[in-house]
Amino acid sequence: MLIHTRELVKVYRMGDSEIRALDRVSVDIDKGEFVAVMGPSGSGKSTFMNVLGCLDRPTSGEYALEGRKISQLAGDQLAGVRNRSIGFVFQQFNLLPRTPALENVELPLVYAGLAKKQRQEKAKAMLERVGLGERAHHHPAQLSGGQQQRVAIARALVTEPLLILADEPTGALDSRTSLEIMALLQELNRQGMTVVLVTHEPDIARFARRMLAFRDGRVVQDET
């Protein structure tokens, strides 16, 4: 079991009112799964992703990642889990614009304290893995949207994480490029990587092997 959540609750307070973004969510995800998380705006899917990614803490309930109780960790420990165990892929790529692809991919390894030669070797290998070995010294502005997202995926993979969290990874891409990115994520999953994908697009969700649907902070559908 890679991801284990039990009775997750996340409450946001706005003045005198209380919003339950997550309402007793219990989900298990095994290693090697490809899971799409769907739901309308305000359904809780992004909050769920933020909790899984150690970007937010649940108000109550339990979250364990590969048996480690994440919901009980201190802030600096959460940062360590984010850096070593989770790779993030975002809709807007979040690349440093004045930095070549190779150095963008290296960035998590800088935070991890690896020596420069090791960082460069790992980053180059990951760019080759996503089909961009020849673009290592190109800046983001010299790359297409799909190529920029491949750089972002290489950056997410470079720490050899347990889990890839992809938040609307095709939202800024055209249809053809979206299919290419989803095919890449499928191939990574076939190679053993666990992928959890947030999307509002049914066509994108079909690339996953399992779909979780959220509504009003609860999982209302869980199907293969």
C-alpha beads as a LAMMPS data file, in Angstrom:
LAMMPS data file: protein, C-alpha beads

224 atoms
223 bonds

1 atom types
1 bond types

-500.0 500.0 xlo xhi
-500.0 500.0 ylo yhi
-500.0 500.0 zlo zhi

Masses

1 110.0

Atoms # bond

1 1 1 0.000 0.000 0.000
2 1 1 1.492 3.349 -1.046
3 1 1 -1.257 5.803 -0.029
4 1 1 -3.591 5.186 2.901
5 1 1 -6.109 7.772 4.100
6 1 1 -8.749 7.264 6.771
7 1 1 -11.516 9.705 7.671
8 1 1 -9.643 12.720 6.271
9 1 1 -11.340 15.993 7.150
10 1 1 -10.212 19.446 6.056
11 1 1 -12.100 22.446 7.403
12 1 1 -11.566 26.044 6.298
13 1 1 -13.025 28.830 8.420
14 1 1 -14.160 32.065 6.795
15 1 1 -15.448 34.456 9.403
16 1 1 -18.253 32.706 11.251
17 1 1 -18.787 30.090 8.547
18 1 1 -17.089 26.737 8.163
19 1 1 -16.335 24.970 4.874
20 1 1 -15.618 21.226 4.893
21 1 1 -13.364 20.819 1.866
22 1 1 -12.818 17.146 2.755
23 1 1 -15.474 15.192 4.608
24 1 1 -14.290 11.816 5.986
25 1 1 -12.323 10.685 2.913
26 1 1 -10.939 7.135 3.122
27 1 1 -8.915 5.975 0.097
28 1 1 -6.173 3.401 -0.490
29 1 1 -3.882 3.535 -3.532
30 1 1 -1.417 0.756 -4.289
31 1 1 2.056 1.139 -5.777
32 1 1 1.942 1.223 -9.552
33 1 1 -1.615 2.540 -9.866
34 1 1 -2.662 5.331 -12.250
35 1 1 -5.558 7.182 -10.619
36 1 1 -7.558 10.112 -12.011
37 1 1 -9.246 12.397 -9.466
38 1 1 -12.268 14.224 -10.872
39 1 1 -15.006 16.536 -9.677
40 1 1 -16.484 20.001 -10.196
41 1 1 -14.930 23.155 -8.786
42 1 1 -15.178 23.092 -4.995
43 1 1 -15.635 19.312 -4.837
44 1 1 -12.498 18.726 -2.739
45 1 1 -10.269 17.181 -5.402
46 1 1 -7.583 19.883 -5.210
47 1 1 -7.619 19.841 -1.400
48 1 1 -7.172 16.068 -1.523
49 1 1 -4.218 16.511 -3.889
50 1 1 -2.681 19.140 -1.599
51 1 1 -2.918 16.807 1.399
52 1 1 -1.367 13.917 -0.557
53 1 1 1.419 16.254 -1.700
54 1 1 2.168 17.472 1.858
55 1 1 1.243 21.003 0.804
56 1 1 -1.578 21.134 3.355
57 1 1 -2.468 19.322 6.565
58 1 1 -5.807 17.658 7.258
59 1 1 -7.852 19.029 10.133
60 1 1 -8.325 15.465 11.322
61 1 1 -7.928 11.924 10.069
62 1 1 -4.935 9.876 8.984
63 1 1 -2.672 9.990 5.936
64 1 1 0.161 7.492 5.535
65 1 1 2.617 7.309 2.621
66 1 1 4.303 3.912 2.297
67 1 1 3.454 3.226 5.945
68 1 1 4.777 6.536 7.268
69 1 1 2.213 8.660 9.105
70 1 1 2.493 11.932 7.210
71 1 1 -0.293 13.780 8.995
72 1 1 1.789 13.792 12.207
73 1 1 5.005 15.253 10.767
74 1 1 6.418 18.701 11.513
75 1 1 6.821 21.333 8.795
76 1 1 10.480 20.638 7.985
77 1 1 9.769 16.904 7.853
78 1 1 6.924 17.521 5.411
79 1 1 9.300 19.518 3.212
80 1 1 11.686 16.559 3.203
81 1 1 8.920 14.190 2.095
82 1 1 7.916 16.605 -0.691
83 1 1 11.490 16.796 -1.951
84 1 1 12.395 13.105 -1.793
85 1 1 9.184 11.157 -2.211
86 1 1 6.808 13.200 -4.384
87 1 1 7.206 14.595 -7.889
88 1 1 4.859 17.438 -8.870
89 1 1 3.618 18.300 -12.369
90 1 1 1.532 21.470 -12.691
91 1 1 -0.673 23.003 -15.375
92 1 1 1.610 26.027 -15.899
93 1 1 4.915 24.055 -15.949
94 1 1 6.534 26.372 -13.314
95 1 1 9.920 26.400 -15.058
96 1 1 12.530 29.095 -14.377
97 1 1 12.413 31.173 -17.586
98 1 1 16.071 32.230 -17.686
99 1 1 17.393 28.762 -16.883
100 1 1 18.098 25.998 -19.434
101 1 1 16.101 22.765 -19.325
102 1 1 18.975 20.811 -17.747
103 1 1 19.273 23.214 -14.803
104 1 1 15.487 23.313 -14.351
105 1 1 15.499 19.534 -13.990
106 1 1 18.465 19.691 -11.602
107 1 1 16.689 22.028 -9.176
108 1 1 15.207 19.412 -6.775
109 1 1 18.638 17.796 -6.559
110 1 1 20.165 21.121 -5.511
111 1 1 17.745 21.177 -2.557
112 1 1 18.630 17.535 -1.864
113 1 1 22.331 18.476 -1.593
114 1 1 23.746 16.409 -4.491
115 1 1 27.087 17.334 -6.029
116 1 1 27.006 19.183 -9.353
117 1 1 28.309 16.279 -11.457
118 1 1 25.715 13.881 -10.008
119 1 1 22.953 16.432 -10.546
120 1 1 23.883 16.934 -14.178
121 1 1 24.117 13.205 -14.891
122 1 1 20.728 12.493 -13.326
123 1 1 19.060 15.488 -15.002
124 1 1 20.445 14.570 -18.416
125 1 1 19.251 10.964 -18.020
126 1 1 15.743 12.144 -17.137
127 1 1 15.571 14.525 -20.098
128 1 1 16.545 11.633 -22.337
129 1 1 13.880 9.483 -20.697
130 1 1 11.174 11.986 -21.680
131 1 1 12.590 12.416 -25.186
132 1 1 14.307 15.781 -24.730
133 1 1 17.985 14.844 -24.472
134 1 1 18.817 17.121 -27.402
135 1 1 17.050 20.101 -25.819
136 1 1 19.005 20.102 -22.545
137 1 1 20.503 23.567 -23.136
138 1 1 17.371 25.225 -24.498
139 1 1 15.545 27.795 -22.375
140 1 1 11.774 27.414 -21.797
141 1 1 10.978 30.159 -24.339
142 1 1 12.758 28.081 -26.985
143 1 1 10.524 25.064 -26.295
144 1 1 6.924 24.287 -27.232
145 1 1 4.284 23.891 -24.526
146 1 1 4.503 20.120 -24.771
147 1 1 8.290 20.193 -24.503
148 1 1 8.086 22.476 -21.461
149 1 1 5.718 20.016 -19.793
150 1 1 8.160 17.179 -20.592
151 1 1 10.881 19.178 -18.845
152 1 1 8.533 19.574 -15.860
153 1 1 7.898 15.814 -15.848
154 1 1 11.652 15.133 -15.989
155 1 1 12.084 17.483 -13.010
156 1 1 9.365 15.579 -11.141
157 1 1 11.121 12.263 -11.849
158 1 1 14.697 13.261 -11.116
159 1 1 14.541 12.517 -7.375
160 1 1 13.177 9.022 -8.148
161 1 1 9.998 9.701 -6.141
162 1 1 7.455 7.203 -4.872
163 1 1 4.622 9.151 -6.431
164 1 1 3.880 11.611 -9.257
165 1 1 1.101 14.120 -8.523
166 1 1 -0.110 15.791 -11.713
167 1 1 -2.502 18.732 -11.287
168 1 1 -4.305 19.467 -14.588
169 1 1 -1.068 18.712 -16.524
170 1 1 -2.745 19.184 -19.922
171 1 1 -4.767 22.292 -19.018
172 1 1 -2.466 24.685 -20.911
173 1 1 -1.916 22.402 -23.928
174 1 1 -3.735 21.802 -27.213
175 1 1 -5.495 18.485 -27.840
176 1 1 -2.696 16.801 -29.777
177 1 1 -0.010 17.791 -27.274
178 1 1 -2.276 16.720 -24.405
179 1 1 -2.449 13.225 -25.882
180 1 1 1.355 13.098 -26.132
181 1 1 1.765 14.098 -22.477
182 1 1 -0.830 11.563 -21.329
183 1 1 0.855 8.855 -23.394
184 1 1 4.120 9.713 -21.619
185 1 1 2.459 9.474 -18.196
186 1 1 0.940 6.135 -19.217
187 1 1 4.368 4.843 -20.248
188 1 1 5.895 5.965 -16.943
189 1 1 3.072 4.153 -15.155
190 1 1 3.742 0.991 -17.170
191 1 1 7.342 1.245 -15.986
192 1 1 6.101 1.127 -12.381
193 1 1 5.561 4.778 -11.412
194 1 1 2.475 5.572 -9.317
195 1 1 0.568 8.498 -10.828
196 1 1 -2.299 10.474 -9.291
197 1 1 -3.820 12.943 -11.733
198 1 1 -6.320 15.740 -11.039
199 1 1 -8.406 16.667 -14.070
200 1 1 -11.875 17.932 -14.970
201 1 1 -11.696 16.445 -18.462
202 1 1 -13.272 12.976 -18.927
203 1 1 -11.130 12.321 -22.023
204 1 1 -7.966 12.825 -19.970
205 1 1 -9.283 10.761 -17.050
206 1 1 -9.736 7.778 -19.376
207 1 1 -5.979 7.406 -19.641
208 1 1 -5.929 6.336 -15.983
209 1 1 -6.771 2.840 -14.765
210 1 1 -8.927 4.051 -11.896
211 1 1 -11.144 7.063 -11.345
212 1 1 -12.120 8.765 -8.077
213 1 1 -14.976 11.262 -8.317
214 1 1 -15.360 13.913 -5.596
215 1 1 -18.440 15.925 -4.699
216 1 1 -18.979 18.122 -1.627
217 1 1 -15.734 16.892 -0.080
218 1 1 -16.568 13.206 -0.391
219 1 1 -15.605 10.384 -2.742
220 1 1 -18.877 9.552 -4.522
221 1 1 -17.432 7.167 -7.114
222 1 1 -14.422 4.839 -7.202
223 1 1 -14.192 2.647 -10.272
224 1 1 -11.628 0.873 -12.401

Bonds

1 1 1 2
2 1 2 3
3 1 3 4
4 1 4 5
5 1 5 6
6 1 6 7
7 1 7 8
8 1 8 9
9 1 9 10
10 1 10 11
11 1 11 12
12 1 12 13
13 1 13 14
14 1 14 15
15 1 15 16
16 1 16 17
17 1 17 18
18 1 18 19
19 1 19 20
20 1 20 21
21 1 21 22
22 1 22 23
23 1 23 24
24 1 24 25
25 1 25 26
26 1 26 27
27 1 27 28
28 1 28 29
29 1 29 30
30 1 30 31
31 1 31 32
32 1 32 33
33 1 33 34
34 1 34 35
35 1 35 36
36 1 36 37
37 1 37 38
38 1 38 39
39 1 39 40
40 1 40 41
41 1 41 42
42 1 42 43
43 1 43 44
44 1 44 45
45 1 45 46
46 1 46 47
47 1 47 48
48 1 48 49
49 1 49 50
50 1 50 51
51 1 51 52
52 1 52 53
53 1 53 54
54 1 54 55
55 1 55 56
56 1 56 57
57 1 57 58
58 1 58 59
59 1 59 60
60 1 60 61
61 1 61 62
62 1 62 63
63 1 63 64
64 1 64 65
65 1 65 66
66 1 66 67
67 1 67 68
68 1 68 69
69 1 69 70
70 1 70 71
71 1 71 72
72 1 72 73
73 1 73 74
74 1 74 75
75 1 75 76
76 1 76 77
77 1 77 78
78 1 78 79
79 1 79 80
80 1 80 81
81 1 81 82
82 1 82 83
83 1 83 84
84 1 84 85
85 1 85 86
86 1 86 87
87 1 87 88
88 1 88 89
89 1 89 90
90 1 90 91
91 1 91 92
92 1 92 93
93 1 93 94
94 1 94 95
95 1 95 96
96 1 96 97
97 1 97 98
98 1 98 99
99 1 99 100
100 1 100 101
101 1 101 102
102 1 102 103
103 1 103 104
104 1 104 105
105 1 105 106
106 1 106 107
107 1 107 108
108 1 108 109
109 1 109 110
110 1 110 111
111 1 111 112
112 1 112 113
113 1 113 114
114 1 114 115
115 1 115 116
116 1 116 117
117 1 117 118
118 1 118 119
119 1 119 120
120 1 120 121
121 1 121 122
122 1 122 123
123 1 123 124
124 1 124 125
125 1 125 126
126 1 126 127
127 1 127 128
128 1 128 129
129 1 129 130
130 1 130 131
131 1 131 132
132 1 132 133
133 1 133 134
134 1 134 135
135 1 135 136
136 1 136 137
137 1 137 138
138 1 138 139
139 1 139 140
140 1 140 141
141 1 141 142
142 1 142 143
143 1 143 144
144 1 144 145
145 1 145 146
146 1 146 147
147 1 147 148
148 1 148 149
149 1 149 150
150 1 150 151
151 1 151 152
152 1 152 153
153 1 153 154
154 1 154 155
155 1 155 156
156 1 156 157
157 1 157 158
158 1 158 159
159 1 159 160
160 1 160 161
161 1 161 162
162 1 162 163
163 1 163 164
164 1 164 165
165 1 165 166
166 1 166 167
167 1 167 168
168 1 168 169
169 1 169 170
170 1 170 171
171 1 171 172
172 1 172 173
173 1 173 174
174 1 174 175
175 1 175 176
176 1 176 177
177 1 177 178
178 1 178 179
179 1 179 180
180 1 180 181
181 1 181 182
182 1 182 183
183 1 183 184
184 1 184 185
185 1 185 186
186 1 186 187
187 1 187 188
188 1 188 189
189 1 189 190
190 1 190 191
191 1 191 192
192 1 192 193
193 1 193 194
194 1 194 195
195 1 195 196
196 1 196 197
197 1 197 198
198 1 198 199
199 1 199 200
200 1 200 201
201 1 201 202
202 1 202 203
203 1 203 204
204 1 204 205
205 1 205 206
206 1 206 207
207 1 207 208
208 1 208 209
209 1 209 210
210 1 210 211
211 1 211 212
212 1 212 213
213 1 213 214
214 1 214 215
215 1 215 216
216 1 216 217
217 1 217 218
218 1 218 219
219 1 219 220
220 1 220 221
221 1 221 222
222 1 222 223
223 1 223 224
